[in-house]
Amino acid sequence: MENKRLLTTILVIILVGCLVISAVLIVGATLFITRRSTTATEVVEPVSPTVTPTSLEGSPTPQNSTPDNGLPADVSLEMDEIQQQVIDLRGLEPTEDVNRALMTEAELRDRVENDFFKDYTEQDASDDVRILSALGLLPPDYDIYKLYIDLYSEQIAGFYDNETKEMYVTLGEGWKGTERMTYAHEYTHFLQDQVYDLRNGLGMNDDACEIDTERCAGIQALVEGDASLSEALWYQTYATEQDKQEINDFYATYTSPVYDSAPYYLQQDFLFPYDQGAQFVQTLFMSNGWDAVDAAYRDLPTSTEQILHPERYPNDKPINPVLPDIAAALGEGWEELEQNNMGEWYTYLILSAGYDSTSRIDEDTAADAVEGWLGDTYVAYINRSTKGFVLAWQQDWETTADADEYWDALTQFARSFDDVDIANRQMTWTDYRGTSRLLRIGNTTYWLITPDQATNDQLWLLFNQ
């Protein structure tokens, strides 16, 4: 699914993400700094910038600019100062200068439409919706392409492109506290790239992330959580009272109509690398400061399970079940859309964040039910001539108790569908997606979605042997 691998080379900071960072990290930043003073290096006391912030209102390309990509000289100096502050806080050293610039909101939308999504076709979007709607996360025929364009255009406060090595901050009303804090976040990404090579060293590229979305989601959470903690510490250590007031003023009047109207699962998934990623990095940091965070780049997280449960990192590795040969059983005319892993996080979203709110189970119940996730594999097929769709999904669970808890949650989930037939360790129902069947064998569960009952019975023999 595209939303599990979108913008793998573009590391963005989103506006609603900053709200999460404020709630999770900035409030507790004093605790982090206290811990840092006992485990890492001496803490630098808050200082005032040597350069007075200059408003850029009404002047996207001011006259007093320097050759630094058209930046005003005073803003360029402030960026230099923030860079050194982040270097001191984070402890990573660059080997070259960053290619940086400011971007208007209109320029951002143009970049989103013509660069970020240039390889994402209408057919790609339609195929993604088939999978997501089959899982109950979207209604059929949802215009997810338009949503992505509108959402990223609304939400991106800044980004670092690890392919072109460019860093941008999106201007709101000028170069103010919000933009300065964004710069601290994005410059951390530049330092990460300088030291660890995000694209080649960590495998944050389209090809690698398309093959293993779980691994990529874990790495993205580490990278964004790291930058979020750096941002919070910069705020606590270096932000001026004027910065803080401007940030508070911005969020006091901030609205996000596109995000607020987005499907519920996507709202949560959009925040995952910032919220759960920040908590994961916070756990590492509290154990041994930045040394523990840096060690994670040498032993990367491999799943969303490790992000959700830091105590399971790095030893609890996921398994990848091998599915039977469904393509051979389907015969001619069928095309594989994708095969990958859903992971603990998306399994949770399917149970608790469906598009139809009546199908959602309680979030705490869902979180407890998926906690024993051991590994999974899913595959989706489409017949373009008949518009038929098949999805097969196998999940394995750590223990019998874990499988019991998940099956109980699945039973509660399935009861929201009309005319569901619940028998001993098997459930079936028919709706707009076709025929769905759930089966449990030992510590393994299966979910099969087919266009009709006959196809379901045919494929079910592959699993129930």
C-alpha positions in Angstrom: 0.0 0.0 0.0 1.4 3.3 -1.1 0.7 5.1 2.2 3.0 2.6 3.9 5.9 3.7 1.7 5.2 7.3 0.6 8.0 9.8 0.5 10.7 7.4 1.6 13.4 9.8 0.4 11.6 12.9 1.6 11.9 13.5 5.4 9.1 15.9 6.3 8.0 17.6 9.5 4.3 18.1 9.5 2.4 20.7 11.4 0.1 18.3 13.3 3.3 16.4 14.1 4.7 19.5 15.8 1.6 19.5 18.0 2.3 15.9 19.0 6.0 16.7 19.7 4.9 19.7 21.8 2.6 17.4 23.9 4.9 14.4 24.2 8.4 16.0 24.3 8.5 19.7 24.9 6.5 19.5 28.1 9.0 16.9 29.4 12.1 18.4 27.9 13.5 19.4 31.3 13.6 15.7 32.2 15.5 14.9 29.1 18.0 17.7 29.7 18.4 16.6 33.3 19.1 13.0 32.2 21.5 14.3 29.5 23.5 16.2 32.1 24.2 12.9 33.9 24.7 10.6 31.0 26.2 12.6 28.1 27.7 16.1 28.1 27.2 19.3 30.1 24.0 21.1 29.2 24.1 24.5 27.5 21.9 27.0 29.2 19.3 28.7 27.1 20.7 31.6 25.2 19.3 34.4 23.1 20.2 34.5 19.4 22.8 37.0 18.4 20.6 37.9 15.4 17.2 39.5 15.8 14.5 37.6 13.8 13.4 39.4 10.7 9.9 39.2 9.4 9.5 38.2 5.7 5.8 39.0 5.5 4.8 40.0 2.0 8.3 39.5 0.6 9.1 35.9 -0.5 12.3 37.1 -2.2 13.6 40.0 0.0 16.0 42.5 -1.5 18.7 42.1 1.2 19.5 38.6 0.1 22.8 36.8 -0.2 23.9 34.1 -2.7 22.7 31.5 -0.2 19.8 30.4 -2.4 18.4 33.9 -2.2 18.2 33.9 1.6 18.2 37.2 3.4 21.6 37.7 5.0 20.2 37.9 8.6 18.1 34.7 8.1 21.1 32.9 6.7 23.1 33.9 9.8 20.3 32.6 12.1 20.3 29.3 10.2 24.0 29.0 10.7 23.5 29.6 14.4 20.7 27.0 14.7 22.8 24.5 12.8 25.6 24.9 15.4 23.1 24.6 18.2 21.7 21.4 16.8 25.3 20.0 16.2 26.1 20.7 19.9 22.8 19.2 21.1 22.8 16.1 18.9 26.5 15.4 18.8 26.7 14.7 15.1 29.2 16.5 12.9 28.6 17.4 9.2 31.3 16.9 6.6 29.8 19.5 4.1 27.5 22.4 4.0 23.7 21.9 3.6 21.9 23.1 0.5 19.1 25.1 2.1 16.3 27.4 1.1 12.9 28.8 2.0 9.8 27.9 0.2 6.4 29.6 -0.1 3.2 27.6 0.4 2.5 27.9 -3.4 5.9 26.6 -4.2 5.4 23.7 -1.8 2.1 22.6 -3.5 3.9 22.7 -6.8 6.7 20.5 -5.4 4.2 18.1 -4.0 2.2 17.8 -7.2 5.1 17.7 -9.6 7.9 16.0 -7.7 6.8 14.1 -4.6 4.0 12.2 -6.5 5.4 12.3 -10.0 5.7 8.5 -10.1 2.3 7.8 -8.4 -0.2 7.2 -11.1 -4.0 7.1 -11.1 -3.7 3.3 -11.5 -1.4 3.1 -8.4 -4.0 5.1 -6.4 -6.8 2.9 -7.6 -5.0 -0.3 -6.7 -4.1 1.1 -3.3 -7.8 1.9 -2.6 -8.8 -1.7 -3.6 -6.5 -3.1 -0.9 -7.3 -0.4 1.7 -11.1 -0.7 1.1 -10.9 -4.5 1.3 -9.4 -4.1 4.8 -12.1 -1.6 5.8 -9.9 1.4 6.0 -11.3 3.3 3.1 -14.7 3.3 1.2 -14.6 2.0 -2.4 -13.6 4.5 -5.1 -12.1 6.9 -2.6 -10.0 9.6 -4.2 -6.8 9.0 -2.3 -4.6 10.7 -4.8 -6.3 14.1 -4.3 -6.2 13.5 -0.5 -2.4 13.0 -0.6 -1.8 16.1 -2.6 -4.0 18.3 -0.4 -2.8 16.7 2.8 0.9 17.1 2.2 0.4 20.6 0.8 -1.4 21.6 4.0 0.8 19.8 6.5 4.5 20.1 5.4 6.3 22.6 7.5 9.7 21.6 6.1 11.5 18.7 4.4 14.9 17.2 3.7 15.3 15.3 0.4 17.9 12.6 1.0 18.2 12.0 -2.8 18.9 15.6 -3.9 20.4 16.6 -0.5 18.2 19.7 -0.3 16.5 21.1 2.8 13.6 23.5 2.8 11.5 25.3 5.4 8.0 26.4 4.3 7.3 30.0 5.2 4.1 30.8 7.0 3.9 34.5 8.0 7.6 34.9 7.9 10.8 33.6 9.5 9.5 33.2 13.0 9.6 30.8 15.9 7.7 28.0 14.1 10.1 28.2 11.2 13.2 28.3 13.4 12.0 25.2 15.3 11.2 23.4 12.0 14.8 24.3 10.9 16.2 22.5 14.0 14.2 19.4 13.1 15.2 19.3 9.5 18.8 20.0 10.1 18.9 17.0 12.3 17.9 14.9 9.2 20.8 16.5 7.3 23.2 15.4 10.1 21.7 11.9 10.1 22.3 11.7 6.4 25.9 13.0 6.7 26.8 10.4 9.4 24.7 7.4 8.5 23.7 7.8 4.8 20.0 7.6 5.0 19.5 6.4 1.4 22.2 3.8 1.0 23.4 3.1 4.5 20.0 2.8 6.1 18.1 1.7 3.0 15.6 4.6 3.1 14.9 4.5 -0.7 11.9 3.6 -2.8 13.2 0.2 -3.9 14.1 -1.1 -0.4 10.9 0.3 1.2 8.7 -1.2 -1.5 10.1 -4.7 -0.7 9.9 -4.4 3.1 7.5 -1.7 4.4 7.7 -2.9 8.0 11.5 -2.4 8.1 11.2 1.0 6.4 8.4 2.1 8.9 10.7 1.1 11.8 13.6 3.1 10.4 11.5 6.1 9.6 10.2 6.1 13.1 13.8 6.1 14.5 14.8 8.9 12.1 11.8 11.1 12.8 11.8 10.3 16.5 15.5 11.3 16.7 14.7 14.6 14.9 11.7 15.2 17.1 13.7 14.9 20.3 16.4 17.2 18.9 13.7 19.7 18.0 12.3 19.5 21.5 15.7 19.9 23.1 16.5 22.9 20.9 13.2 24.5 21.9 14.0 24.0 25.6 17.6 25.1 25.3 17.8 27.8 22.7 14.3 29.0 21.8 13.8 32.6 22.9 10.7 33.9 24.7 9.7 35.5 21.4 10.1 32.1 19.6 7.9 30.4 22.2 5.3 33.1 22.0 5.2 33.0 18.2 4.9 29.2 18.3 2.1 29.4 20.8 0.3 32.1 18.8 0.6 30.0 15.6 -1.0 27.0 17.1 -3.6 29.0 18.9 -5.2 29.9 15.6 -4.0 26.9 13.5 -6.6 24.9 11.6 -6.1 21.7 9.5 -9.3 21.1 7.6 -7.7 18.5 5.2 -6.1 16.5 8.0 -9.3 16.8 10.2 -11.4 15.4 7.3 -9.0 12.6 6.4 -9.9 8.9 7.1 -9.3 8.1 10.7 -6.7 5.4 10.1 -4.7 7.8 7.9 -4.7 10.5 10.6 -3.1 8.1 13.0 -0.7 6.6 10.5 0.4 10.1 9.5 1.5 10.7 13.1 3.1 7.3 13.7 6.8 8.2 13.0 6.5 11.4 15.1 4.4 10.1 18.0 5.4 6.5 18.5 8.8 7.2 17.0 9.5 10.0 19.5 8.5 7.7 22.4 10.8 5.0 21.0 13.7 7.3 20.8 12.9 8.8 24.2 13.2 5.3 25.7 16.6 4.9 24.1 17.7 8.3 25.2 16.7 7.8 28.8 18.8 4.6 28.9 22.1 6.0 27.8 21.7 9.4 26.1 22.6 9.9 22.5 24.9 7.0 22.6 21.9 4.7 22.8 20.2 6.5 19.9 23.3 6.3 17.8 23.6 2.6 18.5 20.2 2.1 17.0 21.5 3.3 13.6 24.0 0.5 13.7 21.3 -2.1 14.7 18.2 -0.8 13.0 14.7 -1.5 14.1 13.0 -4.1 11.8 9.3 -3.7 12.5 6.6 -1.4 13.9 6.4 -3.9 16.8 9.8 -2.8 18.0 8.8 0.8 17.8 5.6 0.2 19.8 7.4 -1.9 22.3 11.0 -0.6 22.8 11.7 -3.3 25.3 11.5 -5.8 22.4 14.1 -4.0 20.5 16.5 -5.2 19.1 16.0 -8.9 19.9 12.4 -9.6 18.9 12.7 -10.1 15.1 9.6 -10.7 13.0 9.1 -13.7 10.9 7.8 -13.7 7.3 5.3 -16.6 6.7 5.4 -18.1 3.2 2.0 -18.2 1.6 0.8 -21.0 -0.6 0.8 -20.6 -4.4 -2.4 -18.6 -4.8 -1.6 -17.4 -8.3 -1.5 -21.0 -9.6 -4.9 -21.7 -8.0 -6.4 -18.6 -9.5 -5.3 -19.3 -13.0 -5.0 -16.9 -16.0 -6.1 -13.3 -16.0 -5.0 -12.5 -12.4 -2.2 -10.0 -11.6 -0.4 -9.7 -8.3 -0.8 -6.2 -6.9 1.6 -6.6 -4.0 3.0 -8.9 -1.4 4.3 -7.6 1.9 3.8 -7.4 5.6 1.0 -5.6 7.4 2.8 -5.4 10.8 1.5 -4.9 14.3 0.7 -1.2 13.7 -1.5 -1.8 10.6 -3.1 -4.8 12.2 -4.1 -2.5 15.1 -5.4 0.1 12.6 -7.6 -2.4 10.8 -9.2 -3.4 14.1 -9.6 0.0 15.6 -9.6 2.7 12.8 -11.9 1.4 10.1 -13.7 3.9 7.8 -17.0 2.7 9.2 -16.9 3.6 12.8 -19.4 0.8 13.7 -16.8 -1.8 12.7 -14.1 -0.4 15.1 -13.3 -2.1 18.3 -12.0 -0.3 21.4 -8.5 1.0 20.9 -7.1 -0.4 24.1 -8.7 -3.8 23.3 -7.1 -3.7 19.8 -3.7 -2.7 21.1 -3.7 -5.5 23.7 -4.9 -8.0 21.0 -2.1 -7.3 18.5 0.7 -7.1 21.1 1.6 -10.8 20.6 2.3 -10.3 16.9 5.1 -12.5 15.6 4.9 -11.9 11.9 2.6 -11.9 8.9 2.5 -11.9 5.1 -0.3 -10.7 2.8 -0.7 -10.8 -1.0 -3.3 -9.1 -3.2 -4.4 -10.0 -6.7 -6.6 -8.3 -9.2 -8.3 -9.4 -12.4 -8.7 -6.3 -14.5 -11.1 -7.7 -17.0 -13.6 -9.0 -14.4 -12.6 -6.5 -11.7 -12.2 -9.4 -9.3 -10.0 -8.9 -6.2 -8.4 -11.4 -3.9 -6.5 -10.8 -0.7 -4.9 -13.5 1.4 -3.3 -12.7 4.8 -1.5 -15.0 7.2 -0.6 -13.9 10.7 1.5 -15.8 13.3 1.3 -15.1 17.1 3.9 -15.6 19.8 2.0 -17.8 22.1 -1.4 -19.6 22.3 -2.6 -17.0 24.8 -1.7 -14.3 22.3 -3.5 -16.1 19.5 -6.5 -16.5 21.9 -6.6 -12.8 22.6 -6.3 -11.8 19.0 -9.1 -14.3 18.0 -11.4 -12.9 20.6 -10.8 -9.4 19.2 -11.3 -10.6 15.7 -14.6 -12.2 16.7 -15.7 -8.9 18.2 -14.6 -7.1 15.0 -16.4 -9.6 12.7 -19.7 -9.3 14.6 -20.1 -5.7 13.2 -20.8 -7.2 9.8 -24.2 -8.3 8.7 -25.0 -12.0 8.7 -21.6 -13.1 9.9 -21.4 -16.9 10.5 -19.2 -17.6 13.5 -18.3 -21.3 14.0 -15.5 -23.1 15.8 -12.4 -21.1 14.9 -13.9 -19.9 11.7 -15.9 -16.8 10.6 -17.5 -15.9 7.3 -19.5 -13.0 5.9 -20.4 -11.3 2.6 -20.5 -7.6 1.9 -19.4 -5.1 -0.7 -15.9 -6.6 -0.7 -17.1 -10.1 -1.6 -16.8 -13.1 0.6 -14.5 -12.9 3.7 -13.4 -15.9 5.8 -11.3 -16.0 8.9 -9.7 -19.2 10.2 -7.5 -20.0 13.1 -5.2 -23.0 13.2 -3.0 -23.2 16.3 -1.2 -19.9 16.7 -1.8 -18.9 13.1 -4.8 -16.9 11.7 -5.8 -16.5 8.1 -8.0 -13.9 6.4 -9.1 -14.6 2.8 -11.2 -12.1 0.8 -12.5 -13.2 -2.6 -15.1 -12.1 -5.2 -17.5 -14.9 -4.4 -18.0 -18.0 -2.3 -16.9 -20.5 -4.9 -13.5 -18.8 -5.3 -13.2 -18.6 -1.5 -13.9 -22.3 -1.1 -11.3 -23.1 -3.8 -8.5 -21.1 -2.3 -9.4 -22.1 1.2 -8.2 -25.6 0.5 -4.7 -24.2 0.2 -4.7 -23.0 3.8 -6.9 -25.6 5.5 -4.8 -28.7 4.8 
